[in-house]
Every structure is written in structure tokens, then in C-alpha cells.
Amino acid sequence: MFIGAQVSLYPMTSDFVQVIMSGLKALDPYRDDLRIETDDMSTLMVGAPGPLIDAIRDLFATTARNPAHSTMHVTLSRGCPGEPDDPSCRCDILAIAQNTPLAQRQLQAQEAVAEAPDMGVQIDVQFSLYVLGQDRHMDEIYGCIEFLKSSGTFLRSKNFCTRLRGDAGAVFETLRQAFLRFGPAEGHVTIDLTASANSPSKD
Amino acid sequence: MFIGAQVSLYPMTSDFVQVIMSGLKALDPYRDDLRIETDDMSTLMVGAPGPLIDAIRDLFATTARNPAHSTMHVTLSRGCPGEPDDPSCRCDILAIAQNTPLAQRQLQAQEAVAEAPDMGVQIDVQFSLYVLGQDRHMDEIYGCIEFLKSSGTFLRSKNFCTRLRGDAGAVFETLRQAFLRFGPAEGHVTIDLTASANSPSKD
């Protein structure tokens, strides 16, 4: 199993380099657990979903505490057949999810969101979950959407994606649960995610 | 068939509202052909891939001519089983692609990129193509990657995505061909795309 993300941070301020640099310090506690490589377009993070999603959450929560309008784009992937197996990506939730009925996975996901830490910063997210290499991919998608509607972070459905809103702790736990508990445990699942904070245009 | 995109523009300047507003004027010639709806996180565009990808290209090319570092995120989708059929999304390339062997589709895609207009602005892109609801999804992905390597806009492969670089005309034609000529004609195919211009960190 290979699990990771390409992450890009976009502060809408002329001072964007400084905001990105101070946001990146939030990754320091995770550098032992994750492989982190930055190029001119994104930062690759590879590792288990515990530290991986925590690191992405802390990166954006830290950035969102800056008053500037900032957004972040993340391409999350697990189980891509084109990537090598990596022992550092081992994930117990995936092993448990295998053979667990959909209704029970939905409950486990709800419980995990209820226990998420309060990060003290409100964020908006929209994302798409893709379950690949499976004939009946929409069953798992619809099951995931049912969980999202009960998660406490659901804002509304949009064409091609779902909007979440709430504290960064609950929102990123919702994303981690969607990523891990839906779609086959050994399958290829991806998320296309955009986060936003301090937007001048609220709805 | 339902075809469309969620598009977000991110200028890294304190003057971002003005840059976004002037970029959006590039969409005016396409408003008769596309359904365009903007909320606080993204702009939905629905319609046939001809005007759809041209509109997204012109939006980003116009923005990239501004000296500010700007990025754009696009979630492209065709054939999502959860969306209604929309006659405005009718696409002849998809009908032709049906029953055409992979090698021939690769050649047709190369020819289309060679004929792309020169927009006079260099951009960087990274993107992931997802073919959903099919057991053998990686065959079409690998076929598409072969085309990308011969497109003239290929920069390099990255984990989870592919980097393109070149004139906005050739780059967005490469993306349109990847979106339309690979994966089943009636299937569910999506692209997770990030574009970047005027970055201070070049590689």
C-alpha cells in the first residue's frame, strides 16, 4: 500500500512567501513519520493516514490563523497500482474496514468525527471522493455521502463535489474517515480537495 | 451525458479580487454556450468540452498575463452517474472515440495538440486523470500517459500526477485530449488539475 498527498498552499496576499514559510513550520512534528518533498508546484507527503492527515490539517489550520484569505489544494491517494508498496503507509483502519458492513463503517466514521480535537479555527472545504478500479463504485460513494450528511460538518452537495464547513479538527477528521472507510480496503481511492479560510465572499 | 467543471482562481496578491474580476471577463464570449454559476469557493461551468476547455484556458491565460503569481484549480467531470443528462454537453469526439483502438486515439490526440492555437503565455500544470467504474482502469491511464509523453507539453511524472509545461494553448489542448480520448466514451472520467503561472520558485 502506498498512501500520500500532493499539497499546495495559496495565500491571497502579496506576502504569500512568508505565509507559506510560516505554515510549513507546522509540518516539523511530522517529519520523522512522513516523507516530505517540496517542488515549485506542491509538497509531496507520503506516510500513514494518521500523521498524514494530521500534518495537512495543522498546515492549513496554522495558515488559516493568519488573517489573509488562504486556500489549499490536496490530491490524496491510497492504493494506486502504479506506486510501490511502502511499509510506512500501513494503516489499521483500512484492515478493520475490510469485511465491515457499510452501516457499521458509517457509524465508526461518525464516532471518529465526534472525537476530533477542536483546532479553534473555522474552515470551508469542498472535495470529491473517487473509488477506482471497481464496477460498482457509486455504491460506496453514496454510502460515504450518507455519512457526510450525518457528520456535523456537511454544508451542501454541489455538482461534482461536496461542501463541508466547521472547525478544522472535525472537517479534516471527516475527510480522513471518507478516505479510509469507503471504497475497498485494498483498492485505489483518491480525494480531490480544496480548503478555504478567511474568504471575503461568504455564503 | 453531463460534462462540466468546478474552477477556482487563486492570485497570490493582496489585489486578488481585482485580478479575479478581470480574469472572469475572459468568460464573456462563452456565456451563451456554457452554464456558469459562481459561489464563494468556485465557479461551476457546464457544457460541451469545446467551449468548456476553451473558456477555462482563456480564463487562466488572461490571468497569467498579469505579473502576479497565480494558480487555478479545476475539477473536471464527464459522465458522472449521479448527474442528469444535459443535451448542451453533447460531444462528437466522445462518439468517435468509442470503438477506436487506443493507438489511433493516441495519434488523434497528438494531432489535436499540434494544431492548438498559440496563446503567447507559458504555464505549468499538474493533473491526475481518473477513469471510474471500470475494472481495468489502469490500461487507459497508461495509454494516456504514453500520449502525454509524446504531446510536446510533458515535463515529468510525479507521484499521483503528471507535470505539463508549455504555451497555454498546447497545454489545455493536451488536457482536453486526455479528458476525451481515454477512458470509455460513455464512462465516468474526471481530472484533478492545478495550473500555475509566474511562480517565483522555478524548477
Interface residues (C-beta under 8 A of the other chain):
Chain A: G4 A5 Q6 S8 Y10 P11 M12 T13 S14 D15 F16 V17 D39 D40 M41 S42 L44 V46 H69 T71 H73 T75 S77 C80 P81 G82 E83 D124 Q126 S128 Y130 V131 L132 G133 Q134 D135 R136 H137 M138 I141 K158 N159 F160 C161 R163 H188 T190 D192 T194 S196 S199 P200 S201 K202 D203
Chain B: G4 A5 Q6 S8 Y10 P11 M12 T13 S14 D15 F16 V17 D39 D40 M41 S42 L44 V46 H69 T71 H73 T75 S77 C80 P81 G82 E83 D124 Q126 S128 Y130 V131 L132 G133 Q134 D135 R136 H137 M138 I141 K158 N159 F160 C161 R163 H188 T190 D192 T194 S196 S199 P200 S201 K202 D203
